[in-house]
């Protein structure tokens, strides 16, 4: 039987929603027993959130002031010790997961499966390559722990309703201090979180300026949607980089994605391939975005977007 340990990603006392998606991926492995480990200065509130996720059998907690801010170089040695006896160690493909999971794999001398999209068996999985243009099947060695990052956009979140037991564990591993937390800088917004939002409105280079991007914000606010952007718009300085959607930005799977003035480069399409419904607004009828869009509007976004907002 597979025994799976999921590393909890958290910030400001809240579990990252991707943790529940990792649980969904773990449940796809037949007969898996699923545990979540919470490393934090005060893990109790986070453990309660993790214990409520359906399908989780046990939540392990490690209390240490060093884990007030999750740093891979400190988390990995602790996880390498805790992971003893587990057949799999999963983490989300979040910034934290991409940072810490390779370090855990290295300490366990195990290969890593990145961006796990589907489960074929306990050791066979699919993952994307070539910016999502191809999906390959990979098989991990059966004699080693499977370390994997889970592509959050490919899995629905497991709901609450669970009542897992909570157990405190001690870690004797020496935690290096050559890497230390200094400061976290992040944008603040009253809009929904981009990676968790059900609706997203994105703008591209065609907006032409940061000031013109106001029509994207206005439409998003009218819809209660998050705001995203193409890499070209971010590189041009129209919006901050935390709004970037795509291969080198955020991979999202909203129910509705509206792309305004975005041509549809393959790197951008990689970030939205799991969206439910894609709407494209672009004056170029030959833009690649129309090949993947469920609905397309050909025309000037500066005319169509305000008209769409007015209709709403």
N, C-alpha and C positions, 0 to 999 in steps of 0.2 A: 504493500500500500504506500502511496506517495504521501509524504509529510511536507507541507509547504509553509514556509515562513515568509511573510510579507513585511517589508520595512516601511514603517509609517512615515510619510512626508507630512510635515505640519508647519504652520506659521501662525504666530499670535494666538495660540490656544485653540486653533481649528485644524482638523484633519484636512488635507488636500482631498478634494472629491475624487481624485484619481485612485485613491486607496481602495474605494469601493469598486472601481473598475478592475483593479488588480484581483480583487476577490472573485469577480465574475470570471476572469481568465483562469484562476486557480480552480474554480468549481467545474471548469470544462474538462479537467483531468479526472477520470473515473476513480471514485473511492478516495479522493484526496481529503486529508485532514488538514484544515487551514488554521494557522496561527498568525497573529499580527504582533510585531514587536514595536513598542513605543519607547524611544529614547528621548528624554526631555528633562529639564530641570525640575518640573512638576508634572509628571506624566498622568496623574489621576484623571483630570478632565478629558484628556485625549483618549485615555484608555476606555472611559465610559462611552465615548463616541464610537470607538472601534468595536467594542463589545456588542453594540447594538446592530452592527452590520450582519445581515442574515447569512448563515453559512459558516461563520467564524466559530471555531470550537474553543479557542483560548487566546487571551491577550496577555503578552508578556510586557512588563514594564521595567525600565532601567532609569533610576533617578540619579542624575549627576549634573551639577552646574555647568559642566563642559558641554552639555547638550542643549543649553538654552538656545543656541543657534547651531543648526546642523551643518557641520563641516566634514567633508568626506574623509579627510586625514585623521579625524578623531572617531568618526562613526565606524569606519571600516574595521579597525582592530577589534572593537567591541563586537561587531556583527560576525566577524570571523570566528570568535569564540562562541557566541550564542548559536550560530548556525550548525554546530556540531550535532549530528544525528538527523539533520533534515535532508531530504532528497532534493528539494528545490528552494531557492531563495529568489523571490520576486520583488521588484520595485517599479514604480511608475516611470514612464519616459518623460518625466518632468525635469527641470533644471537640476533639482536635487538628485533624482534617480540617475540621470546621465553622468553626474559627477561621482556619486558614491558607488554605484553597482560595479563598474570596472575595477575599482579599488578592492571591493569585497572579493570579486572573482580572482584577482591576482593573489590575494592572501590565501584563498582556498585552493589555489592552483587549479582552477576550473575555467573552461571556456565560457564565454558569455553569449547568449542569444539576445540580440538587440531588436527592439520594436516588434515584439511578439504580437502577431495579428490573429492567429487562430491556432487551435490545438488539434493535432491529429492523433496523438497518443502521449503518454507520459514523457517521452523524449523526442517526439517529432512535432515541429512547429512550422508555421509559415511567417515570413517577414518580408518587407519590401526592400528592393534595391533599385539603383538607377533612378533616384528621385520618385520612386513609386511606379515607374514604368513597367517593372516586372516584379512578380511575387515568387520567392523561392521557398522550397521546403528544406529545412535543416534538421539534422538529427544530432542530438547531444550524446556524448559518451555515457553509457549506462553505469559506468563504474565511478563517475564523479558527480558532485553536486551540480545541479542545473542552476546557473545564475542567469536571470533574464530581466530585461526591462520590458514592461507591458505598454504597447501603443494604446494609450487611453482612448483615442478617438475610435478605435475598432471594437470597443467593448462597452455595453451599457453598464451603468452603475447598479450594483446589487443594492436593493432597498434595505431599510431598517426592519426590525422585528426580531433580531437575534438577542440572545442572552448569554453571551460567552463568559466563561469564568476569567477572572483577572488574577494574574500571579506575578509577584515581584521576583526578579532575578538579579543576581549580583554578577558583576563583571570584574575580573581580576586583570584584564589586559591593560598594559601600559598605554596610555593615550598620549601621543606625541603633541607637543605644543609649538612646533615650528610654524604652524599655520594657525592664525588666530582671527576671530571675527573682529572687524573694526567698525563697520557701519553698513546699514542697508538703505539704499536709495531706491524708491519705487514711486511710480505715479499714483496719485490718489484720484478717485473718480466715484461719482454716485451711480454711474452706469453699471450694468451687470458685468461680471468678470468674463473676459473674452473666451477663456477656455471652457467655461461652464454654461455660457448663455445659450438659450434655445433659439435666439434670433441674433444675427450679426449683419451689420451694414458696413461694407468696406469701400474705401476709395483708393484710386490709383494715381499715377503720375499725371493723368489727364486733368486732374483738379487744378494744377498749375501753381498753387501757392498754399501756404498754411491758412491764410485768410479764407480762401475759397473752400477749404475743407469744412467750413462751418455748415454747409448744406448737408454734409454727411452726418455731422453731429445732430443737426436739427431733425433729420429723418429718423435717426436712431432713437432720439428722445421721444419722438411721436409714437414709435413702435414699442418702446421699452426694450430696445435692443442694445447689444454691445457694439462697439466700434472697432473695426479692423482696418488694415491697410496693406498694400503691396510693398515689397521691398523697395521698389522704385520710389514710392511716395515717402518711405522712411529715409532712404538715402538722400532724397532731395530736401529733407528737413521739414516736411509738411507736418509730420506727427512724430511723437517719440517712438523709440524702437520696441517698447513693450506692446505696441499695437500691430506689429508685423505678423502677417499670416503667411505660412509657406514652409518650405523645406528648412530654411535657416531661421524661421520664426516659430510661430505656434501652430501646432497641428490641432485642428478643431473639427467638431462634428455637430454643428447646430441643426435644428430642425429646418431652419430657413437661413439661407445665405444670399445676400444681395450684393453683387459686385458692380460698383459704379466706376466707369472709366478704367477698368483693369483689363488688359489685353488677354491675359491667361497664359503666361509663361508656365512651363511644366513645373518649375519650382514652386509657383504659387498654387497650382492645381493639386500638388501633393498635399498641401495643408488643408484642402477642403473636400477631398475625394469622398469622405464619409458623411458629408452633409446630406440632409434629407431632401431638400428642394433648393436648387440653385437658380437664382434670377440674375441675368446679366443685362446691364445697361451700357451700351457702347455705340459710338457713331460709326465705327468700322464694322460693317456686316461680315467681314472676313476674319474678325478677331478670333483666336483659338478658344476663348472663353465660351463662345456660342456652341462649340462642339460638346461641351459637358453640361451646358445650362438646360434646365427643364423649361424655363421661360426666358425669352430674349426680347429686349426692347432696343431697336436700332434708332439712335437719335442722339441729340445733344443732351448730355446729362444735366447741364445747367438749366435746361427747359423741363426735362422729364422728371428729375428728382423733386423739384418744388411742386410739380403737378401731382406726382404720386403722394407727396405729403398732404397736399390740399384735399385729395380724394379720401385719404384716411381720416 
